[in-house]
Amino acid sequence: MAALLLPLTILSLVTAGIVAVHNVSISLLDSAVARGAVCLDGTPPAYAYSPGFGDGVDNWHVFLQGGGWCHNVDNCLDRTRDPKGSSAKLMTEQNGVASFGGMLDANSTLNPDFYNWHVFKIFYCDGSSFMSNVEDVDPKHNLTYRGARIYDAMMDELLRIGMGNAKNALLSGTSAGGLATTLHCDKFQSLFHNTTKVKCVSDSGFFVHGEHFIGADWREAYFFNVISTHGLTNMLPTSCTSKFSPTLCIFPENLVPHIQTPLFLIESAFDKYQISNNVFSPSDASPRWINCINNLTFCNWSEIKIMKDFRYTFINTLKSTIENSSSRRGYFVHSCYQHGHMEYVRGSTCSLFVGNGLANKTIAQAVGDWFFDRSEFQEMDMLNDLPRNCTGFDDQPTLEKKCRDHIHH
């Protein structure tokens, strides 16, 4: 009886909004192996599923994990030694458990718009933003490039357990998962009836080409190698590749205008990952620059100037992309030195209280307003032209109290 009471008690606490983060078991989709939908090392793909409850039983949130890309054989082989290339390593390192926080959390107080939805997190182990589909296994290194098959197998599993009958469906992802969300958005929408509200949220997934900004050649060369390694030339949208080279079609500025499904962009104009990794190649990054990107207080004005130029490039690229889109987009573009938001209380549901709010809204409130058509949230921070640290100094209970008071008053 005690064993039964424990999960019931936890469910009651979650429903009441007392538990701030909940743990969810990680599962392997063993049925995917027969169709070749496997990680780089050949292990089955993994997911974590938290069922919906209450009036959220007909609503589904599918989240694509991020984690960069591998751009050559050696780099992909390195990934098989960690969770980004092997579900076996994932299960070992995380003890078979994933923590759902922020906009994935079942906390009704801190995540009121999405707390009782089905949440299905797909772990990233292919290094290609869930896009590769190479039939042959690398005979020398035993590497398997099958990200698109993983995505398709997971969608079939979701339909099997009931997602096809959704009233509301949201596809989202962070970083490489945000790019994957953009790439798969229309395909995701096609899974549903016309009566289903289907939208997508790309979190820190707008990786700019920046043709006239430092490092453009490096960014092009890097993604050319990603495309070549994973055989993506014929996997990218033909609406884009009919106009641009495949390399340019992995940059969202050339993808987003072709997407028909409503798409929301959560972005920083000082995206920490892009500034740290996509401005200079590893061989060109000076020790001074490395110190600067790791701690803004070490930056001199020439380095800050590079960051300000990145912001200028990012904002103007994004504005141009949205203007050329076939449908209106929602967006929240801030100036915090940050990358990734949705999975964390400080990054999404309580972002306003660590200095990251626009129009007096948290990121999660902005997404909720946009998803439920309460407003067309389109806000950019045009005032701050310097990168800001937005980590906050409050302890977690104090932060959550401020957040609760704001959300419910």
Summary of the structure (lengths in Angstrom):
residues: 409
radius of gyration: 20.6
end to end distance: 39.8
largest distance: 66.3
contacts: 1426
relative contact order: 0.12
helix: 42%
strand: 15%
